[in-house]
């Protein structure tokens, strides 16, 4: 064969190897990004969204870098181990996160879970990527510096890439277990393929092509039979880890999965689930846009369990949670109480006719104070806009008071359970928009004047999981919302945190750019001193208007209370927060630095501390077992 032909074959072989490596590398990147996305989704009901993300990037980059610098497994073993770990990843994530969360540390709990569950898989992914390039002994970086560099830098974007999977709406309908099992099956199939090629006996060589050792002066080559024996011996002894442990591991793991299976429920839940050992019932569980949406009930404690339940067990409540956050709840059963004179038709009932009591959170009733704002021109037919539905407590009250109410909610599952389990009336045709609020506001403000709806009351409540979506707290968003508000209309904005924190300062400073007249109230049912306000995690509701002059409230009437003891208490007692406490110590220039825009928005970063505090508060509101059952 000529030198040109040999050179051409070598060039083609190198090109083929490069293309194969690029395809494999891209597939591995997508697979690892999907694994991280599934891992985050599995972890969210236990830890929420902010706590797991604090150290996730560092763990991924660290584990990936270690796999590139110091791979200890060959290609075959690395793929097999990755497939084995992926097969138990959903179970490992649940159990490790559950036990670590019981220490009530939202920083080191998620970190320990990352290190125990995710880091080994990322390490093996890097190990597989770099060992695919070379089998030469020594450092893979020295043997293949360029692929090693690409592998190393590739891990910096894995966490960011994982977020793109949330854009695929269809993926919400696929259980996390199915997705991760799919990746596991692919890895194990590759392991079998690589293993078959690795342990295949050498090809037979025709007698006529064999070298004559006497003619060539070389030592005689072993026969084909001797080659096969030598290969078999090497396969049995040279890779003892794979031979001795990988096959049993792949076989045993599916058998032990039934013992590792967590008590998580099928989603969607087809029938109510009663906990076998605790007074807890789950009515609904759905994987949706904003996470796992769960409706549960805390039941009365039976006599056999008296003294065994935690002190923070609340009897007779129906709650709505998204991930690791309560979106609302109401009292049920013996805890239902209405003021004297109420009739059956005055009682809110769910879709099954079961009566419901007051809200377990005062914040949702506090938002209704917007109905009491003094207006220059009082109209009979008022219009209200709800952005962020929750359990629908405020929306239900507005509708029952005859106020034409439009609802904008990003998660259809939240709207469905509010209608079915929390007594939300039908707002009417064309009054419900299940989409992103920013996109909806932008579309509405661009409508012709004769088609544009203007609202007397706007309630903006998008707080969940210890944080709010930063993009709907910017000047641009408030200016768009202002165009949908009547001149004397009022905007009520819910926020939770510490009043003198950066996040609170940013929200107030930005609101006042569009709605200069604001007042704020906290939802605590007991008196809170100024010093306590600075250190306590509080729910705040800002009431703002574009009109100059003071914002005042009329005296409530008996009909405003809806026979509710909580509503009567909230409407008739003062819990105003002095706004100077929010901006304390800030000059005009410093305060301007807190204004949020689409291009300059640090709200997500500023909320990290409050999100950790919120996680702890949630663990105090309900016992651990409530958060572990979904």
MOKA-V521350 format. One record per pair of residues at least 24 apart in sequence whose ideal C-beta (glycine too) atoms are under 10 Angstrom apart, sorted by sequence separation. I is the first residue (numbers start at 0). GAP is how many residues later the second one is. If there is no record, write none. Layout:
BEGIN
i=<I,I>
gap=<GAP,GAP>
END
This chain:
BEGIN
i=<35,91,92,126,202,203,271,274,294,295,330,331,332,369,389,403,405,406,407,408,409,410,457,490,517,518,519,91,92,125,128,201,266,267,268,271,273,293,294,295,329,330,331,334,367,388,391,392,398,399,405,406,407,408,409,436,467,489,492,494,517,518,90,91,124,125,128,200,201,266,268,278,293,294,329,330,363,366,367,370,387,388,390,391,395,398,404,405,406,407,408,409,454,457,467,488,495,516,517,518,32,89,200,264,266,277,292,293,328,329,330,362,363,366,367,370,390,391,394,395,397,398,403,404,405,406,407,409,457,467,489,490,492,495,514,516,517,31,88,91,125,200,201,263,276,292,293,329,330,363,364,365,366,367,369,388,389,395,398,407,408,409,456,457,467,514,515,516,87,88,91,124,125,201,264,279,291,292,293,329,330,360,363,364,367,388,391,392,394,395,397,398,407,409,453,454,455,456,466,467,484,489,491,493,498,514,515,516,124,200,277,278,290,291,292,328,329,360,362,363,366,367,370,388,390,391,392,394,407,409,453,454,455,462,465,466,472,484,511,513,514,515,516,88,199,200,276,277,290,291,297,327,328,329,358,359,362,363,366,390,391,392,395,407,437,440,451,452,453,454,457,458,459,460,461,462,465,481,482,498,510,514,515,516,518,31,84,88,198,277,289,290,291,293,294,296,317,327,328,358,360,363,364,370,389,390,391,394,398,407,436,451,453,455,456,457,458,459,460,461,462,463,473,477,481,507,511,513,514,515,516,518,84,121,124,198,279,288,289,290,293,295,298,299,327,359,363,367,388,390,391,407,435,437,453,455,456,457,458,459,460,461,462,469,472,476,477,480,481,499,500,506,510,516,517,518,542,200,278,287,290,292,294,297,298,299,325,326,329,358,405,436,437,441,444,445,454,455,456,457,458,459,460,462,472,474,475,477,478,479,480,498,499,503,507,516,518,540,84,85,198,199,277,282,289,296,297,299,325,327,328,355,357,358,388,391,435,436,440,441,444,453,454,456,457,458,459,467,474,477,478,497,498,499,506,541,84,121,198,278,283,284,296,317,327,407,435,437,440,443,444,446,454,466,469,473,474,477,478,497,498,500,503,507,514,540,197,198,278,280,282,289,297,326,355,358,440,442,443,444,445,446,472,476,477,497,498,537,539,541,81,84,85,317,358,405,437,440,441,444,472,474,475,497,498,503,80,81,84,317,437,440,443,444,467,473,474,496,497,498,537,80,81,83,194,198,316,355,436,439,440,443,496,497,541,81,82,197,315,318,385,440,495,496,498,524,80,81,317,318,437,440,495,496,497,539,80,81,198,316,383,388,436,437,440,494,495,496,79,194,197,198,347,436,439,494,495,524,532,51,77,78,81,347,385,388,493,494,495,524,532,77,78,80,81,313,384,385,386,493,494,526,34,41,45,76,77,80,194,405,492,493,494,522,526,527,529,533,37,41,45,77,78,79,194,347,384,492,493,524,526,529,532,41,44,77,78,347,387,403,405,491,492,520,525,527,532,31,34,38,41,42,45,46,50,72,76,77,386,404,413,491,492,524,529,533,30,34,37,38,41,42,45,58,62,71,72,76,77,190,194,386,403,459,490,491,492,523,529,37,40,41,44,45,53,54,58,61,62,66,70,74,75,77,78,194,347,384,402,403,404,405,407,409,490,491,522,38,39,42,43,46,53,54,57,61,65,66,69,70,73,74,77,78,386,402,408,410,489,490,520,521,27,34,38,42,45,46,50,51,53,55,58,59,72,73,74,76,77,345,386,402,404,407,489,490,520,521,529,30,37,41,45,50,54,55,58,62,63,66,67,70,71,72,74,75,190,294,384,488,489,490,519,520,521,49,50,53,54,57,58,62,65,66,69,70,74,384,488,489,519,520,50,51,52,53,54,61,62,64,65,66,68,69,70,73,74,487,488,489,518,519,42,47,50,51,55,59,62,63,64,66,67,70,72,74,191,486,487,488,518,519,46,50,51,54,58,59,62,63,66,67,70,71,127,190,384,397,409,484,485,486,487,518,519,49,50,53,54,58,61,62,65,66,69,70,74,484,485,486,518,51,59,60,61,62,63,64,65,66,67,68,73,326,327,328,329,397,484,489,517,519,46,47,51,55,59,62,63,66,67,120,124,127,131,187,297,326,327,328,329,409,481,519,45,46,58,62,63,66,123,326,327,329,358,393,489,45,62,66,325,326,327,328,394,481,517,59,63,187,325,326,327,355,393,46,51,59,120,127,326,327,329,350,355,394,477,42,45,282,349,353,355,393,511,70,321,349,350,351,354,384,392,477,69,70,183,319,349,350,351,353,384,385,42,68,69,319,349,350,382,384,388,42,68,69,319,349,350,382,383,384,385,386,387,389,465,507,511,67,68,318,319,349,350,382,383,384,385,386,387,388,389,66,67,317,349,350,381,382,383,384,385,386,387,388,389,503,508,536,38,42,347,348,349,381,382,383,384,385,386,387,389,507,508,38,41,42,347,380,381,382,383,384,385,386,387,506,507,346,347,387,462,505,536,347,378,462,503,504,508,535,536,38,39,377,405,498,503,504,38,67,68,376,498,503,504,511,512,536,67,387,460,498,504,536,67,374,387,459,499,500,504,508,35,38,67,68,458,459,498,499,508,512,34,38,67,68,92,372,498,499,507,508,511,512,66,67,176,326,372,387,459,497,498,499,508,509,510,512,35,66,67,89,176,370,386,498,499,504,505,508,509,510,31,34,35,64,67,89,90,327,369,370,457,499,504,507,508,509,34,63,64,67,88,89,92,176,326,369,505,506,508,509,63,64,66,88,89,175,369,504,505,31,63,89,174,321,367,369,504,505,506,30,31,34,63,64,89,326,327,366,386,503,504,505,60,63,64,88,89,174,175,321,326,329,367,502,509,31,60,62,63,87,88,174,321,329,366,501,31,61,86,328,329,366,502,509,30,31,60,63,85,86,88,89,172,319,327,366,386,59,60,85,88,171,172,326,363,505,28,59,60,85,86,87,294,384,505,506,27,31,59,60,85,86,319,363,505,27,56,59,60,85,86,319,362,393,56,59,84,85,384,502,506,27,28,56,58,82,83,85,86,362,384,393,501,502,505,27,56,57,81,82,85,86,319,382,501,502,504,505,55,56,59,81,82,84,85,318,319,502,503,55,56,82,83,317,318,382,501,502,23,24,27,81,82,83,317,381,384,386,389,501,502,23,81,82,383,500,501,502,52,55,80,81,82,382,384,385,386,387,500,502,503,24,78,79,82,83,378,381,501,502,20,23,24,78,79,81,82,383,500,501,502,23,77,78,81,82,376,378,496,500,78,79,80,375,376,377,496,20,78,79,175,374,375,376,495,497,19,20,78,79,174,374,375,494,496,497,500,77,78,172,173,374,496,75,76,78,79,171,172,373,374,495,496,16,74,75,78,79,171,172,372,374,494,495,497,16,74,75,77,78,170,171,175,372,373,496,75,76,171,372,495,496,75,76,171,292,294,371,477,495,39,74,75,171,289,292,293,369,370,372,476,73,74,75,168,288,289,290,292,369,474,475,476,36,40,75,288,289,291,292,294,368,369,370,473,474,475,476,495,24,28,31,35,36,39,75,287,288,290,294,369,473,474,475,20,27,31,34,35,38,39,74,75,165,287,288,289,292,293,294,368,472,473,474,475,32,35,36,37,40,73,287,288,289,292,296,367,473,24,28,32,35,36,39,40,285,287,288,294,295,366,470,473,474,20,24,27,28,31,32,35,36,39,285,286,287,294,365,366,469,473,474,32,33,34,35,36,37,285,294,366,470,473,21,25,28,29,32,33,36,284,285,287,365,469,472,17,20,24,28,31,32,35,36,283,287,473,31,32,33,40,285,363,470,472,29,32,33,36,40,285,362,469,28,32,283,362,469,470,37,283,327,362,469,470,29,36,40,41,282,326,468,469,29,40,41,467,468,469,37,39,283,326,466,467,469,33,37,38,41,282,283,326,466,469,37,40,41,282,324,325,326,36,37,324,325,466,467,37,323,324,466,37,38,322,323,324,465,466,36,37,321,322,323,324,464,465,467,320,321,322,465,466,467,34,37,320,462,465,466,33,34,37,267,288,465,33,266,372,464,465,288,462,465,466,33,34,465,33,34,464,465,368,463,464,465,30,31,462,465,30,368,465,29,464,366,30,365,30,365,366,365,362,364,400,26,361,362,363,400,80,361,362,437,79,80,83,361,362,400,76,79,83,86,360,361,399,26,75,82,86,361,396,73,76,80,84,97,73,76,79,80,83,87,90,94,96,97,396,23,75,79,82,83,86,87,90,93,94,395,73,78,79,82,86,89,93,94,396,72,73,76,80,83,84,87,90,91,93,71,72,76,79,80,83,87,90,92,93,75,79,82,86,89,90,91,93,372,374,396,89,90,324,369,371,375,87,89,366,368,372,374,90,290,365,367,369,375,392,89,289,290,365,366,368,289,362,363,365,369,362,364,366,373,377,361,362,363,365,373,374,360,362,372,373,289,361,372,373,374,371,372,373,371,372,370,371,369,370,371,368,371,370,371,368,371,370,368,367,367,364,367,364,368,364,367,371,365,370,364,365,368,363,364,367,368,364,366,367,357,361,364,365,358,360,361,364,365,357,359,363,364,356,357,358,361,362,356,357,358,361,356,357,365,357,358,361,347,346,345,346,347,340,345,105,345,44,338,41,341,342,341,41,338,340,341,100,337,338,339,337,338,337,338,336,337,338,336,337,336,338,336,338,330,171,44,48,171,44,48,47,40,43,44,43,44,43,44,40,41,40,360,359,51,50,47,48,49,47,48,44,46,47,48,44,45,46,47,43,44,45,43,44,42,43,44,42,43,40,324,323,325,324,323,324,323,325,324,325,328,324,328,323,322,323,325,325,320,325,320,318,318,323,322,316,320,320,323,311,313,318,322,311,313,310,311,312,313,320,311,312,311,309,310,311,312,313,309,312,308,309,311,309,308,309,297,297,295,297,295,293,293,295,295,293,293,292,291,290,279,279,286,281,284,277,279,284,278,279,277,281,276,277,280,281,279,274,274,277,274,272,272,105,268,262,266,263,264,262,263,264,261,262,263,261,262,50,48,49,50,47,48,49,47,48,49,46,47,48,47,43,105,106,109,105,108,104,105,105,106,105,104,105,103,104,103,105,105,100,103,103,101,100,103,101,100,101,98,101,97,100,101,97,100,97,98,97,96,93,52,49,53,52,49,50,53,49,52,53,49,49,50,49,50,48,49,47,50,47,49,50,49,47,47,46,45,47,45,47,46,45,44,45,44,44,45,44>
gap=<24,24,24,24,24,24,24,24,24,24,24,24,24,24,24,24,24,24,24,24,24,24,24,24,24,24,24,25,25,25,25,25,25,25,25,25,25,25,25,25,25,25,25,25,25,25,25,25,25,25,25,25,25,25,25,25,25,25,25,25,25,25,26,26,26,26,26,26,26,26,26,26,26,26,26,26,26,26,26,26,26,26,26,26,26,26,26,26,26,26,26,26,26,26,26,26,26,26,26,26,27,27,27,27,27,27,27,27,27,27,27,27,27,27,27,27,27,27,27,27,27,27,27,27,27,27,27,27,27,27,27,27,27,27,27,27,27,28,28,28,28,28,28,28,28,28,28,28,28,28,28,28,28,28,28,28,28,28,28,28,28,28,28,28,28,28,28,28,29,29,29,29,29,29,29,29,29,29,29,29,29,29,29,29,29,29,29,29,29,29,29,29,29,29,29,29,29,29,29,29,29,29,29,29,29,29,29,29,30,30,30,30,30,30,30,30,30,30,30,30,30,30,30,30,30,30,30,30,30,30,30,30,30,30,30,30,30,30,30,30,30,30,30,31,31,31,31,31,31,31,31,31,31,31,31,31,31,31,31,31,31,31,31,31,31,31,31,31,31,31,31,31,31,31,31,31,31,31,31,31,31,31,31,31,31,32,32,32,32,32,32,32,32,32,32,32,32,32,32,32,32,32,32,32,32,32,32,32,32,32,32,32,32,32,32,32,32,32,32,32,32,32,32,32,32,32,32,32,32,32,32,32,33,33,33,33,33,33,33,33,33,33,33,33,33,33,33,33,33,33,33,33,33,33,33,33,33,33,33,33,33,33,33,33,33,33,33,33,33,33,33,33,33,33,33,33,33,34,34,34,34,34,34,34,34,34,34,34,34,34,34,34,34,34,34,34,34,34,34,34,34,34,34,34,34,34,34,34,34,34,34,34,34,34,34,34,34,34,35,35,35,35,35,35,35,35,35,35,35,35,35,35,35,35,35,35,35,35,35,35,35,35,35,35,35,35,35,35,35,35,35,35,35,35,35,35,36,36,36,36,36,36,36,36,36,36,36,36,36,36,36,36,36,36,36,36,36,36,36,36,36,36,36,36,36,36,37,37,37,37,37,37,37,37,37,37,37,37,37,37,37,37,37,37,37,37,37,37,37,37,38,38,38,38,38,38,38,38,38,38,38,38,38,38,38,38,39,39,39,39,39,39,39,39,39,39,39,39,39,39,39,40,40,40,40,40,40,40,40,40,40,40,40,40,40,41,41,41,41,41,41,41,41,41,41,41,42,42,42,42,42,42,42,42,42,42,43,43,43,43,43,43,43,43,43,43,43,43,44,44,44,44,44,44,44,44,44,44,44,45,45,45,45,45,45,45,45,45,45,45,45,46,46,46,46,46,46,46,46,46,46,46,47,47,47,47,47,47,47,47,47,47,47,47,47,47,47,47,48,48,48,48,48,48,48,48,48,48,48,48,48,48,48,49,49,49,49,49,49,49,49,49,49,49,49,49,49,50,50,50,50,50,50,50,50,50,50,50,50,50,50,50,50,50,50,50,51,51,51,51,51,51,51,51,51,51,51,51,51,51,51,51,51,51,51,51,51,51,51,52,52,52,52,52,52,52,52,52,52,52,52,52,52,52,52,52,52,52,52,52,52,52,52,52,52,52,52,53,53,53,53,53,53,53,53,53,53,53,53,53,53,53,53,53,53,53,53,53,53,53,53,53,54,54,54,54,54,54,54,54,54,54,54,54,54,54,54,54,54,54,54,54,54,54,54,54,54,54,54,55,55,55,55,55,55,55,55,55,55,55,55,55,55,55,55,55,55,55,55,55,55,55,55,55,55,56,56,56,56,56,56,56,56,56,56,56,56,56,56,56,56,56,57,57,57,57,57,57,57,57,57,57,57,57,57,57,57,57,57,57,57,57,58,58,58,58,58,58,58,58,58,58,58,58,58,58,58,58,58,58,58,58,59,59,59,59,59,59,59,59,59,59,59,59,59,59,59,59,59,59,59,59,59,59,59,60,60,60,60,60,60,60,60,60,60,60,60,60,60,60,60,61,61,61,61,61,61,61,61,61,61,61,61,61,61,61,61,61,61,61,61,61,62,62,62,62,62,62,62,62,62,62,62,62,62,62,62,62,62,62,62,62,62,62,63,63,63,63,63,63,63,63,63,63,63,63,63,64,64,64,64,64,64,64,64,64,64,65,65,65,65,65,65,65,65,66,66,66,66,66,66,66,66,66,66,66,66,67,67,67,67,67,67,67,67,68,68,68,68,68,68,68,68,68,69,69,69,69,69,69,69,69,69,69,70,70,70,70,70,70,70,70,70,71,71,71,71,71,71,71,71,71,71,71,71,71,71,71,71,72,72,72,72,72,72,72,72,72,72,72,72,72,72,73,73,73,73,73,73,73,73,73,73,73,73,73,73,73,73,73,74,74,74,74,74,74,74,74,74,74,74,74,74,74,74,75,75,75,75,75,75,75,75,75,75,75,75,75,75,76,76,76,76,76,76,77,77,77,77,77,77,77,77,78,78,78,78,78,78,78,79,79,79,79,79,79,79,79,79,79,80,80,80,80,80,80,81,81,81,81,81,81,81,81,82,82,82,82,82,82,82,82,82,82,83,83,83,83,83,83,83,83,83,83,83,83,84,84,84,84,84,84,84,84,84,84,84,84,84,84,85,85,85,85,85,85,85,85,85,85,85,85,85,85,86,86,86,86,86,86,86,86,86,86,86,86,86,86,86,86,87,87,87,87,87,87,87,87,87,87,87,87,87,87,88,88,88,88,88,88,88,88,88,89,89,89,89,89,89,89,89,89,89,90,90,90,90,90,90,90,90,90,90,90,90,90,91,91,91,91,91,91,91,91,91,91,91,91,91,92,92,92,92,92,92,92,92,92,92,92,93,93,93,93,93,93,93,93,94,94,94,94,94,94,94,94,94,94,94,94,94,95,95,95,95,95,95,95,95,95,96,96,96,96,96,96,96,96,96,96,97,97,97,97,97,97,97,97,97,98,98,98,98,98,98,98,98,98,99,99,99,99,99,99,99,100,100,100,100,100,100,100,100,100,100,100,100,100,100,101,101,101,101,101,101,101,101,101,101,101,101,101,102,102,102,102,102,102,102,102,102,102,102,103,103,103,103,103,103,103,103,103,104,104,104,104,104,104,104,104,104,104,104,104,104,105,105,105,105,105,105,105,106,106,106,106,106,106,106,106,106,106,106,106,106,107,107,107,107,107,107,107,107,107,108,108,108,108,108,108,108,108,108,108,108,109,109,109,109,109,109,109,109,109,110,110,110,110,110,110,110,111,111,111,111,111,111,111,111,111,112,112,112,112,112,112,112,112,112,112,112,113,113,113,113,113,113,114,114,114,114,114,114,114,114,114,114,115,115,115,115,115,115,115,115,115,115,115,115,116,116,116,116,116,116,116,116,116,116,116,117,117,117,117,117,117,118,118,118,118,118,118,118,118,119,119,119,119,119,119,119,119,119,119,119,120,120,120,120,120,120,120,120,120,120,120,120,121,121,121,121,121,121,121,121,121,121,121,121,121,121,121,121,122,122,122,122,122,122,122,122,122,122,122,122,122,122,122,123,123,123,123,123,123,123,123,123,123,123,123,123,123,123,123,123,123,123,123,123,124,124,124,124,124,124,124,124,124,124,124,124,124,125,125,125,125,125,125,125,125,125,125,125,125,125,125,125,125,126,126,126,126,126,126,126,126,126,126,126,126,126,126,126,126,126,126,127,127,127,127,127,127,127,127,127,127,127,128,128,128,128,128,128,128,128,128,128,128,128,128,129,129,129,129,129,129,129,129,129,129,129,130,130,130,130,130,130,130,130,131,131,131,131,131,131,131,131,132,132,132,132,132,132,133,133,133,133,133,133,134,134,134,134,134,134,134,134,135,135,135,135,135,135,136,136,136,136,136,136,136,137,137,137,137,137,137,137,137,137,138,138,138,138,138,138,138,139,139,139,139,139,139,140,140,140,140,141,141,141,141,141,141,141,142,142,142,142,142,142,142,142,142,143,143,143,143,143,143,144,144,144,144,144,144,145,145,145,145,145,145,146,146,146,146,146,147,147,147,147,148,148,148,149,149,149,149,150,150,150,150,151,151,151,151,152,152,152,153,153,154,155,155,156,156,156,157,158,158,158,159,159,159,159,159,160,160,160,160,161,161,161,161,161,161,162,162,162,162,162,162,162,163,163,163,163,163,163,164,164,164,164,164,165,165,165,165,165,165,165,165,165,165,165,166,166,166,166,166,166,166,166,166,166,166,167,167,167,167,167,167,167,167,167,168,168,168,168,168,168,168,168,168,168,169,169,169,169,169,169,169,169,169,169,170,170,170,170,170,170,170,170,170,170,170,171,171,171,171,171,171,172,172,172,172,172,172,173,173,173,173,173,173,173,174,174,174,174,174,174,175,175,175,175,175,176,176,176,176,176,177,177,177,177,177,177,178,178,178,178,179,179,179,179,179,180,180,180,181,181,182,182,183,183,183,184,184,185,185,187,188,189,191,192,194,196,196,197,198,199,199,199,200,200,201,201,201,202,202,202,202,203,203,203,204,204,204,204,205,205,205,205,205,206,206,206,206,207,207,207,207,207,208,208,208,208,209,209,209,211,211,213,214,215,216,216,216,217,217,218,218,219,219,220,220,220,221,222,222,222,222,223,223,223,223,224,224,225,225,226,226,226,227,227,228,228,229,229,235,239,240,241,241,242,242,243,246,246,246,247,247,248,249,250,250,251,260,261,272,273,274,274,274,275,275,276,276,276,276,277,277,277,277,278,278,278,279,279,280,280,280,281,281,282,286,287,288,289,290,290,291,291,292,292,292,293,293,294,295,295,295,296,297,300,301,302,303,303,304,305,305,306,306,307,307,307,307,308,308,309,309,309,309,309,310,310,311,312,312,312,312,312,313,313,314,314,314,315,316,316,324,325,326,328,330,332,333,333,334,335,336,337,338,339,342,343,343,344,344,345,345,345,346,346,347,347,348,348,348,348,349,350,351,351,354,356,357,360,361,362,363,364,364,365,365,365,366,366,366,367,367,414,415,415,415,416,416,416,417,417,417,418,418,418,419,421,505,505,505,506,506,507,507,508,508,509,510,510,511,511,512,512,513,514,515,516,517,518,520,522,523,523,525,525,526,526,526,527,527,529,529,530,531,534,551,554,554,555,557,557,557,558,558,558,559,560,560,561,561,562,562,563,563,564,564,564,565,566,567,568,569,570,578,579,580,581,582,582,583,584,584,585>
END
